[in-house]
Amino acid sequence: MENVSAKTIVFITGSFVHNSCWDEWKTFFEDQGYACLAPPWPHKDASPAELRSQHPYSPIAQVRLADLLDYHTELIRRLPEKPILIGHSFGGLMTQLLVQRGLAAAGVAIHSVPPQGVITLKWSFIRSVTPALGLFTSTTKTYLMPFRHWQYTFTNGMPLAVQQETYEQLVVPESKLASRDGLTKVAKVDFAKPHVPLLFVAGSTDNIIPASLNYANYRRYKKHGDSVTDYKEFAGRNHFVLGQPTWQEDAAYISQWLTRQHIAVELAK
């Protein structure tokens, strides 16, 4: 496999949280020589507190998955080269879909929401996902995850004080329409299509995206040619994996995986 010079990483944020969730990850990879971007979603370019103050009548409510894909596509195409894409949760799904569009040098899907047709009947998944879909409620209003659901869905197993602090720091209103679009053909992946190296990262204690669902997502990709598809499960990781005390171990593994795939940054001399 030839070396690929990829100087830029685009971090793709998931649902329910502010893009500042990537701040420490950006610093980690910038220290390795990468230029790092973690763009906010449309209508989310404000502080979490300000965005929460707009709930439930926020323009966020009308954002669709197709809008998010086009928004990131336009951003990526303005870059001088194809970047590495690293996405978490719904951002992991978008990473898979943007890789499918041929927009990446490599992709990393962390605790990824699965594409259309990949599903589990595990109770923790159903309990976590159903409220965000807002079934039988108005799609003109945003969904704001209650603190108790944050405790179960994202920060299970963490101290109460940490759960409270991270909720205030990161939780933002969300579009029910975007969440529902994850069940439609907009979220369809052609698993037989050749692709750049793609890594799936899972966590053993994630309630909303169980490791078994991550593994099923990974297993759907057809093995052929130079299309590398890898899977790594970390013990003790919940859905707040980006902010757990172990996040540097995960980031280091991803960095090493990129090196093994010959996706190398050209460091300044």
C-alpha positions as CSV (number, residue, x, y, z in Angstrom):
1,M,0.0,0.0,0.0
2,E,1.3,3.4,-0.9
3,N,1.9,6.1,1.7
4,V,-0.9,8.7,1.7
5,S,-0.1,12.2,3.0
6,A,-3.0,13.4,5.0
7,K,-2.3,16.5,7.0
8,T,-5.9,17.2,8.0
9,I,-8.3,15.5,10.3
10,V,-12.0,16.5,10.3
11,F,-13.7,15.4,13.5
12,I,-17.4,14.8,12.9
13,T,-19.7,15.5,15.9
14,G,-22.6,13.3,16.9
15,S,-26.1,14.1,18.0
16,F,-27.1,15.7,21.3
17,V,-23.6,17.2,22.0
18,H,-21.6,20.3,21.2
19,N,-18.6,20.1,18.9
20,S,-16.3,21.2,21.8
21,C,-16.4,17.5,22.8
22,W,-13.4,17.2,20.5
23,D,-11.3,19.9,22.1
24,E,-8.8,17.5,23.8
25,W,-8.7,15.2,20.7
26,K,-7.8,18.2,18.5
27,T,-4.9,19.1,20.8
28,F,-3.7,15.5,20.9
29,F,-3.6,15.2,17.1
30,E,-2.3,18.7,16.5
31,D,0.7,17.8,18.7
32,Q,1.3,15.1,16.2
33,G,1.4,17.5,13.3
34,Y,-2.1,17.4,12.0
35,A,-4.4,20.3,11.2
36,C,-7.6,19.6,12.9
37,L,-11.2,20.8,12.3
38,A,-14.2,20.0,14.4
39,P,-17.0,22.1,12.7
40,P,-20.3,22.7,14.5
41,W,-23.4,21.4,12.9
42,P,-25.6,24.0,11.1
43,H,-27.3,26.3,13.7
44,K,-25.1,25.0,16.5
45,D,-22.4,27.7,16.3
46,A,-23.0,29.0,19.8
47,S,-22.4,27.9,23.4
48,P,-24.3,24.9,24.8
49,A,-26.1,27.2,27.3
50,E,-27.2,29.5,24.5
51,L,-28.4,26.7,22.3
52,R,-30.3,25.2,25.2
53,S,-32.0,28.5,25.8
54,Q,-33.4,28.3,22.2
55,H,-35.1,25.0,22.9
56,P,-37.7,23.9,21.7
57,Y,-38.1,26.5,19.0
58,S,-34.7,26.3,17.4
59,P,-33.9,26.1,13.7
60,I,-31.9,23.0,14.6
61,A,-35.2,21.2,14.5
62,Q,-35.4,21.3,10.7
63,V,-31.9,19.9,10.1
64,R,-31.9,16.6,8.1
65,L,-29.2,14.0,7.6
66,A,-28.9,15.0,4.0
67,D,-28.2,18.6,5.0
68,L,-25.5,17.4,7.4
69,L,-23.9,15.2,4.7
70,D,-23.9,18.1,2.1
71,Y,-22.6,20.5,4.7
72,H,-19.6,18.3,5.6
73,T,-19.1,17.5,1.9
74,E,-18.8,21.1,1.0
75,L,-16.4,21.7,3.9
76,I,-14.2,18.8,2.9
77,R,-14.1,19.7,-0.8
78,R,-12.7,23.1,0.2
79,L,-9.6,21.4,1.7
80,P,-6.4,21.0,-0.3
81,E,-6.5,17.2,0.0
82,K,-8.8,14.4,1.3
83,P,-8.7,14.4,5.1
84,I,-8.9,11.7,7.6
85,L,-12.5,11.6,9.0
86,I,-13.0,10.7,12.7
87,G,-16.7,10.6,13.8
88,H,-18.4,9.7,17.0
89,S,-21.9,8.2,17.2
90,F,-24.1,9.9,14.6
91,G,-20.9,11.4,13.4
92,G,-19.6,7.9,12.9
93,L,-22.5,7.1,10.6
94,M,-21.7,10.3,8.7
95,T,-18.1,9.2,8.5
96,Q,-19.2,5.9,6.9
97,L,-21.4,7.8,4.4
98,L,-18.7,10.4,3.5
99,V,-16.2,7.6,3.0
100,Q,-18.7,6.0,0.6
101,R,-18.7,9.4,-1.3
102,G,-15.0,9.1,-1.8
103,L,-14.2,12.1,0.4
104,A,-11.7,10.6,2.8
105,A,-8.1,9.4,3.0
106,A,-9.3,7.1,5.9
107,G,-12.2,6.9,8.2
108,V,-12.6,6.1,11.9
109,A,-16.1,5.5,13.3
110,I,-16.2,5.7,17.1
111,H,-19.3,4.0,18.6
112,S,-21.0,4.6,15.3
113,V,-24.7,4.8,14.8
114,P,-25.3,2.0,12.2
115,P,-26.5,2.5,8.7
116,Q,-30.0,1.6,7.5
117,G,-30.7,-2.1,7.9
118,V,-28.2,-2.7,10.7
119,I,-30.1,-2.9,14.0
120,T,-30.3,-4.7,17.3
121,L,-33.2,-5.5,19.6
122,K,-31.0,-5.1,22.7
123,W,-33.1,-3.3,25.3
124,S,-30.4,-0.7,26.2
125,F,-30.4,0.4,22.5
126,I,-34.1,0.7,22.2
127,R,-34.4,2.5,25.6
128,S,-31.7,5.0,24.6
129,V,-32.7,5.7,21.0
130,T,-36.5,5.9,21.2
131,P,-36.9,9.3,23.0
132,A,-34.6,11.0,20.5
133,L,-36.9,9.9,17.6
134,G,-39.7,11.9,19.2
135,L,-42.4,9.6,17.8
136,F,-45.9,11.2,18.0
137,T,-44.4,14.6,18.8
138,S,-44.0,17.7,16.7
139,T,-40.9,17.8,14.5
140,T,-41.0,21.6,14.6
141,K,-39.6,21.3,18.2
142,T,-36.2,20.1,19.1
143,Y,-35.4,17.2,21.4
144,L,-33.3,18.1,24.5
145,M,-32.0,15.0,26.3
146,P,-33.0,15.1,29.9
147,F,-30.3,14.7,32.5
148,R,-31.5,11.3,33.6
149,H,-31.3,10.0,30.1
150,W,-27.8,11.5,29.8
151,Q,-26.8,9.4,32.8
152,Y,-28.1,6.2,31.2
153,T,-27.3,6.8,27.6
154,F,-23.9,8.6,27.7
155,T,-22.3,8.6,31.1
156,N,-23.4,5.4,32.8
157,G,-21.0,4.3,35.4
158,M,-19.4,7.7,36.0
159,P,-19.6,9.8,39.2
160,L,-22.7,12.0,39.6
161,A,-20.6,15.2,39.7
162,V,-19.0,14.3,36.4
163,Q,-22.3,13.5,34.8
164,Q,-23.7,16.8,35.9
165,E,-20.7,18.8,34.8
166,T,-20.5,17.2,31.4
167,Y,-24.3,17.7,30.8
168,E,-23.9,21.4,31.4
169,Q,-20.8,21.6,29.3
170,L,-21.9,19.7,26.2
171,V,-25.6,18.8,25.9
172,V,-27.5,20.7,23.1
173,P,-31.0,20.4,21.5
174,E,-31.3,18.0,18.6
175,S,-33.3,17.5,15.4
176,K,-35.8,14.6,15.6
177,L,-35.8,14.6,11.8
178,A,-32.1,13.9,11.6
179,S,-32.4,11.1,14.1
180,R,-35.3,9.5,12.1
181,D,-33.3,9.9,8.9
182,G,-30.8,7.3,10.3
183,L,-33.5,4.7,9.6
184,T,-34.0,5.7,6.0
185,K,-32.3,5.2,2.6
186,V,-30.4,8.4,3.2
187,A,-28.4,6.4,5.7
188,K,-27.8,3.5,3.3
189,V,-24.3,2.1,2.9
190,D,-23.2,0.0,-0.1
191,F,-21.1,-2.5,1.9
192,A,-19.7,-4.1,-1.2
193,K,-18.2,-0.8,-2.5
194,P,-14.4,-0.5,-2.3
195,H,-13.3,2.1,0.3
196,V,-10.3,3.6,2.0
197,P,-9.1,2.2,5.3
198,L,-12.0,2.2,7.8
199,L,-11.7,1.5,11.6
200,F,-14.6,0.8,13.9
201,V,-14.1,1.5,17.6
202,A,-16.5,0.1,20.2
203,G,-16.9,0.1,24.0
204,S,-18.0,-2.7,26.2
205,T,-20.3,-0.6,28.4
206,D,-22.0,1.6,25.8
207,N,-25.8,1.5,26.3
208,I,-26.9,3.4,23.2
209,I,-24.5,1.7,20.7
210,P,-23.6,-1.6,22.2
211,A,-20.4,-3.2,21.1
212,S,-22.3,-6.0,19.4
213,L,-24.1,-3.5,17.2
214,N,-20.7,-1.9,16.3
215,Y,-19.4,-5.4,15.4
216,A,-22.4,-6.2,13.3
217,N,-21.9,-2.9,11.4
218,Y,-18.2,-3.7,10.8
219,R,-19.0,-7.3,9.7
220,R,-21.4,-6.1,7.0
221,Y,-18.5,-4.7,4.9
222,K,-17.3,-7.1,2.2
223,K,-13.7,-8.0,2.3
224,H,-12.0,-7.4,-1.0
225,G,-8.8,-5.9,-2.5
226,D,-7.1,-3.2,-0.6
227,S,-10.3,-2.1,1.3
228,V,-9.1,-2.4,4.9
229,T,-11.9,-2.7,7.5
230,D,-10.8,-3.1,11.1
231,Y,-12.5,-3.4,14.5
232,K,-11.4,-2.6,18.0
233,E,-13.4,-2.9,21.2
234,F,-12.2,-1.2,24.4
235,A,-13.2,-2.5,27.8
236,G,-15.0,0.0,30.1
237,R,-16.0,2.6,27.5
238,N,-19.4,4.1,27.6
239,H,-20.9,6.4,25.0
240,F,-19.0,9.3,26.5
241,V,-15.9,7.7,25.3
242,L,-14.4,11.0,24.0
243,G,-14.3,12.4,27.5
244,Q,-13.6,9.4,29.7
245,P,-10.3,9.4,31.6
246,T,-9.1,6.7,29.1
247,W,-9.6,8.9,26.0
248,Q,-5.9,9.3,25.3
249,E,-5.5,5.5,25.1
250,D,-8.2,5.4,22.4
251,A,-6.7,8.4,20.5
252,A,-3.3,6.8,20.6
253,Y,-4.7,3.5,19.2
254,I,-6.3,5.4,16.4
255,S,-3.1,7.3,15.7
256,Q,-1.1,4.0,15.6
257,W,-3.8,2.4,13.4
258,L,-3.4,5.3,10.9
259,T,0.3,4.7,10.8
260,R,-0.2,1.0,10.2
261,Q,-2.4,1.9,7.2
262,H,0.4,4.1,5.9
263,I,-1.8,7.2,6.4
264,A,1.1,9.5,7.4
265,V,1.2,13.2,8.3
266,E,4.0,15.2,6.8
267,L,5.5,16.9,9.9
268,A,6.9,20.5,9.5
269,K,10.6,20.4,9.2
